Amino acid sequence: MIPQGKLLLIGGKENKEDENKEMERENKNFCPNEILKLLTDSKEDRIEVITTASSDPDSIQSMYTDAFNKIGYSNYDFLDICDEQIHTDYQTKRISAAKTIFFAGGDQNRICDVLKQSALQYLIKEKYNNEKGFTLAGTSAGAMCIPDVVILEAVNGEAMLQNDIKLDAGWGFINNCIVDTHFIHRARFGRLAHAVILNQNCWGIGLGEDTALLIEEGNIGTCKGSGMAWLINAKNIGQTNIKTVKKGCPVFAENLKVHILTDNCKINLRKGVFIGQSDNNTIAEES
């Protein structure tokens, strides 16, 4: 089944406050609030922002209110979902009426279990699968929880060490990906590579800040924004000690495959086909 909706996976710091003036001067691909403008096709469409991942939902609400008002969005609100509220009719009605569900950032440990296997998760999945024009978006921790597998904790060390990464089941909106965010700024290549070596059927999607991967038809990803999206794949890995390495010892791996996408580059996640900016007109033939 081809999903009718879209996924918008955001690497964090999607230029909410027009604060990066140096990037604006130097990077020709920089466009203020470009990522947030992808949340919906119409400024009148309903957007529900889920702030559960944050320990300070009021500040998240204030920040996005300012950004959305600058863009011209006129129909949005905020939900802070916790365990005891998860099956309320009030929240179900709001989720049902939304054209976009946007999970804000924070701590993926805080948000992942609250939605996992819940009535709201099933409702959102039904909308994603069947509702044309629906968008499920997440930034930072909100993006990391969207696939089948989520990185809950990991060490950013000088080596990938056995037992220094904790993975868990995510929400399952896409089944062949693991997402990491703030990827360049926080030097997370090692931990995402470790995750895909452990899950060799998955693409590792490393998203830079003010950068997103827009996924349509369930597997066609388009990079958006001023930074980079890194795609790491271990499907054809060669030599590795991942199954025999002892606790505290480094992991090695041969023949990892890496793509780097910038604005408007595409990737077919099912076939592994990379489409550069000059070849974007061929994506339909590859899907």
BELBELBEL-V392156 format. One record per helix or strand of 2 or more residues. SS is the DSSP state (A for helix, B for strand). FROM is the first residue (numbers start at 0). LEN is the number of residues. If there is no record, write none. Layout:
BEGIN
ss=SS from=FROM len=LEN
ss=SS from=FROM len=LEN
END
This chain:
BEGIN
ss=B from=5 len=5
ss=A from=20 len=6
ss=A from=35 len=3
ss=B from=46 len=4
ss=A from=56 len=15
ss=B from=75 len=4
ss=A from=82 len=3
ss=A from=88 len=9
ss=B from=99 len=4
ss=A from=107 len=8
ss=A from=118 len=12
ss=B from=134 len=5
ss=A from=140 len=4
ss=B from=146 len=8
ss=B from=164 len=5
ss=B from=173 len=7
ss=A from=188 len=10
ss=B from=202 len=5
ss=B from=210 len=6
ss=B from=219 len=6
ss=B from=228 len=5
ss=B from=256 len=5
ss=B from=265 len=3
ss=B from=272 len=3
ss=A from=276 len=10
END
